[in-house]
Amino acid sequence: MMYKVKVTSPCSCFVKNGLNDFQDFSTKEEAKKEAQSLLHTMQTTFCAKHEFSMLEQFGSFTIMTKSRR
């Protein structure tokens, strides 16, 4: 089984940083570590026009992007 890290609706900061919006991992632990690291990077270094949250389902992780109001 492969575990996935996916970013839905990547913002322009994400694209400018050349990050991957989809990755596969052989273990849940690797996927979780990468998802947490990616989420932290997005929350602390991007321009703050968006909010980011993470959802875990069946061992895979989705990072969602939402515009701040």
C-alpha distances in whole Angstrom, upper triangle without the diagonal:
4,7,10,13,16,20,22,25,25,29,32,31,27,28,31,29,27,24,20,20,16,14,10,9,7,8,9,13,13,12,15,17,17,17,20,22,22,23,26,27,27,29,32,32,32,35,35,35,32,30,27,24,21,19,15,14,11,10,10,14,17,20,23,26,30,33,36,39
4,6,10,13,16,19,22,22,26,28,28,24,25,27,25,23,20,17,16,12,10,6,6,5,7,8,11,11,9,12,15,14,14,18,19,18,20,23,24,24,26,28,29,29,32,32,32,29,27,24,22,18,17,14,13,11,9,8,12,14,17,20,23,27,30,33,36
4,7,10,14,16,20,20,23,26,25,21,23,25,23,21,18,15,14,11,8,6,5,6,6,6,9,8,6,9,12,11,11,14,16,15,17,19,20,21,23,25,26,26,29,28,29,26,24,20,18,15,13,10,10,8,6,5,8,11,14,17,20,24,27,29,33
4,6,10,12,16,16,19,22,21,18,19,22,20,18,15,12,10,7,6,5,6,9,9,8,11,10,6,9,11,10,9,13,14,13,14,17,18,18,20,23,23,23,26,25,26,23,21,17,16,12,12,10,10,10,8,5,6,8,11,14,17,20,24,26,30
4,7,10,13,13,16,19,18,14,16,19,17,15,12,9,8,6,5,7,8,11,11,10,11,10,6,8,10,8,6,10,11,9,11,14,14,14,16,19,19,19,22,22,22,19,18,14,13,10,10,9,11,12,9,6,5,6,8,11,14,17,21,23,26
4,6,10,10,13,16,16,12,14,17,16,14,11,8,5,4,7,9,11,15,15,14,15,14,10,11,13,10,8,12,13,10,11,15,15,13,16,19,19,18,20,20,20,17,16,12,12,10,10,10,11,13,12,8,6,5,6,9,11,15,18,21,24
4,7,6,10,13,13,9,11,14,14,13,10,8,5,7,9,12,15,18,18,17,18,16,13,13,15,12,9,12,13,9,10,13,13,11,13,16,16,14,17,17,16,13,13,10,10,9,10,12,14,16,15,11,9,6,5,6,8,11,14,17,21
4,6,9,12,13,11,12,16,16,15,13,11,7,9,12,15,18,21,21,19,21,20,16,16,18,15,13,15,16,13,12,16,16,13,15,18,18,16,17,17,16,13,12,10,10,10,11,13,14,17,17,13,11,7,6,5,6,10,13,16,19
4,6,10,11,10,10,14,15,14,13,12,9,11,15,18,21,24,25,23,24,23,19,20,21,18,15,18,18,14,14,17,16,13,15,18,18,15,16,15,13,11,12,11,12,13,14,17,18,21,21,17,14,11,9,7,6,8,10,14,17
4,7,8,6,7,10,11,11,9,10,7,11,14,17,20,24,24,23,23,21,18,19,19,16,14,16,16,12,12,15,13,10,13,16,14,12,13,13,12,10,11,10,12,13,15,18,19,22,21,17,15,11,9,8,7,10,11,14,17
4,5,5,7,9,10,11,11,12,10,14,17,21,23,27,27,26,26,24,21,21,21,18,16,18,17,13,13,15,13,10,12,14,13,9,10,11,9,8,10,10,13,15,18,20,22,25,24,21,18,14,12,10,7,9,9,12,15
4,5,5,6,9,10,11,13,12,16,19,23,25,29,29,28,28,26,23,24,23,20,19,20,19,15,15,17,14,11,14,15,13,9,9,11,10,10,13,13,17,18,21,24,26,29,27,24,21,18,15,14,11,12,12,14,17
4,5,5,6,9,9,12,12,16,18,22,24,28,28,27,26,24,22,22,21,18,17,18,16,13,13,14,11,8,11,12,9,6,7,10,10,10,12,12,16,17,21,23,26,28,27,23,20,18,14,14,11,13,13,14,18
4,6,5,7,6,9,9,12,15,18,20,24,25,23,23,21,18,19,18,15,14,15,14,10,11,12,10,7,11,12,10,8,10,12,12,11,12,11,14,15,18,20,23,25,23,20,17,15,12,12,10,13,14,16,19
4,5,5,6,8,9,12,15,19,21,25,26,25,25,23,20,21,21,17,16,18,17,13,14,16,13,11,15,16,13,11,13,15,14,14,16,15,17,18,21,23,25,27,25,22,19,17,14,14,13,15,16,18,21
4,5,8,11,12,16,18,22,24,28,28,28,27,25,23,23,22,19,19,20,18,14,16,17,13,12,15,15,12,10,11,14,14,15,17,17,20,21,24,26,28,30,28,25,22,20,17,17,15,18,17,19,22
4,6,9,11,14,16,19,21,25,26,25,24,21,20,21,19,16,16,17,14,11,13,14,10,10,13,13,10,9,12,15,15,15,17,16,19,19,22,24,26,28,26,23,20,18,16,17,15,18,18,20,23
4,7,9,12,13,17,19,23,24,24,24,20,19,20,19,15,16,18,15,12,15,16,13,12,16,16,14,13,15,18,18,17,19,17,20,20,22,23,25,27,25,22,19,18,16,17,16,19,20,22,26
4,6,9,10,14,16,20,21,20,20,17,15,16,16,12,12,14,12,9,12,13,10,10,14,15,13,12,15,17,18,16,17,15,17,16,19,20,22,23,21,18,16,14,13,14,14,18,19,21,25
4,6,7,11,13,17,18,18,18,15,13,15,15,11,11,14,13,10,12,15,13,12,16,18,16,15,18,19,20,18,18,16,17,16,17,18,19,21,19,15,14,13,12,14,14,18,20,23,26
4,7,11,13,17,18,17,18,16,13,15,15,12,11,14,13,10,12,15,13,12,15,18,17,15,18,19,18,16,16,13,14,13,15,16,17,18,17,13,11,10,9,11,12,15,18,21,24
4,7,10,14,15,15,16,14,11,13,14,11,10,14,14,11,13,17,16,15,18,20,20,19,22,22,22,19,19,16,16,14,14,14,15,16,14,11,10,9,10,12,14,18,21,23,27
4,7,10,12,12,13,11,8,11,12,9,10,13,13,11,14,17,16,16,19,21,21,20,23,24,24,22,21,18,17,15,15,14,15,15,13,10,10,11,12,15,17,21,24,26,30
4,7,9,10,12,9,7,11,12,10,11,15,15,14,16,19,19,19,22,24,24,24,27,27,28,25,24,20,19,16,16,14,14,14,11,9,10,12,14,17,20,24,27,29,33
4,6,7,9,6,6,9,10,9,11,14,14,14,17,19,19,20,22,24,25,25,28,29,30,27,25,21,20,17,16,14,15,13,10,9,11,13,16,19,22,25,29,31,34
4,7,9,7,8,11,12,12,14,16,17,18,20,22,22,24,26,27,28,28,32,32,33,30,28,25,23,19,19,16,16,14,11,11,13,16,19,22,25,29,32,34,38
4,5,5,7,9,10,11,12,14,16,17,18,20,21,23,24,26,27,28,32,31,32,29,27,23,21,18,17,14,14,12,9,10,12,16,18,21,25,28,31,33,37
4,6,5,6,9,10,10,12,14,15,16,18,20,21,22,24,26,26,30,29,30,27,24,21,18,15,14,10,11,9,6,7,9,13,15,19,22,25,29,30,34
4,5,5,6,9,10,11,12,14,15,16,18,20,21,22,24,25,29,28,30,27,24,21,18,15,15,12,14,13,9,10,11,15,16,20,23,26,29,30,34
4,5,5,6,9,10,11,12,14,15,17,18,20,21,22,23,27,27,29,26,24,20,18,15,16,13,15,14,10,10,11,14,15,19,22,25,28,30,33
4,6,5,6,9,10,10,12,14,15,16,18,20,21,22,25,25,26,23,21,17,15,12,12,10,12,12,8,7,7,10,12,16,19,22,25,27,30
4,5,5,6,8,10,10,12,14,15,16,18,20,21,24,23,25,22,19,16,13,10,11,9,11,12,8,8,7,10,11,15,18,21,24,25,29
4,6,5,6,9,10,11,12,14,15,17,18,19,23,23,25,22,20,16,15,12,14,12,15,15,12,11,10,13,13,17,19,22,25,26,29
4,5,5,6,8,10,10,12,14,15,16,17,21,21,23,20,18,15,14,12,13,13,15,16,13,11,9,11,11,15,17,20,23,24,28
4,5,5,6,9,10,10,12,14,15,16,19,19,20,17,15,12,10,8,10,10,13,14,11,9,7,8,8,11,14,17,20,21,25
4,5,5,6,9,10,10,12,14,15,19,18,20,17,15,11,10,8,11,11,14,16,13,12,9,10,9,13,15,17,20,21,24
4,5,5,6,9,10,11,12,14,17,17,19,17,15,13,12,11,14,14,18,19,16,15,12,13,11,14,16,18,21,21,25
4,5,5,6,9,10,11,11,15,15,17,15,13,10,11,10,13,14,17,19,16,14,11,11,9,12,12,16,18,19,23
4,5,5,6,9,10,10,14,13,15,12,10,7,7,7,11,13,16,19,16,14,11,10,7,9,10,13,15,16,20
4,5,5,6,8,10,13,13,15,13,11,9,10,10,14,16,19,22,19,17,14,14,11,13,13,15,17,17,21
4,6,5,6,7,11,12,14,13,12,10,12,13,16,18,21,24,21,19,15,15,12,14,13,16,17,17,21
4,6,6,5,9,9,11,9,9,7,10,11,15,17,20,23,21,18,15,13,10,11,10,12,13,14,18
4,6,6,9,7,10,9,7,7,9,11,15,18,21,24,22,20,16,15,11,12,10,12,13,12,16
4,6,9,8,12,11,11,10,13,15,18,21,24,27,25,23,19,18,15,15,14,15,16,15,18
4,7,8,11,11,12,12,15,17,20,23,26,29,26,24,20,19,16,16,14,16,16,16,19
4,6,8,8,10,10,14,16,20,22,25,28,26,23,20,18,14,14,12,13,13,13,16
4,6,8,10,12,16,18,22,25,28,31,29,26,23,20,17,16,13,13,11,11,14
4,5,7,10,13,16,20,23,26,29,28,25,22,19,15,14,11,11,9,8,11
4,7,10,14,17,20,24,26,30,29,26,22,19,16,14,10,9,6,6,8
4,7,10,13,16,20,23,26,25,22,19,16,12,10,6,5,4,5,9
4,7,10,14,17,20,23,23,20,16,14,10,8,6,5,6,6,10
4,7,10,14,17,20,19,16,13,10,7,6,5,6,9,10,13
4,7,10,13,17,16,14,10,8,6,5,7,8,12,12,16
4,7,10,13,12,10,7,6,4,6,9,11,15,16,19
4,7,10,10,8,6,5,6,8,11,13,17,19,21
4,7,6,6,5,6,9,11,15,17,21,22,25
4,5,5,6,8,11,13,17,19,23,25,27
4,6,8,11,14,17,20,23,26,28,31
4,7,10,13,16,20,23,26,28,31
4,7,10,13,17,20,23,25,29
4,7,10,13,16,20,22,25
4,6,10,13,17,19,22
4,7,10,13,16,19
4,7,10,13,16
4,7,10,13
4,6,9
4,6
4
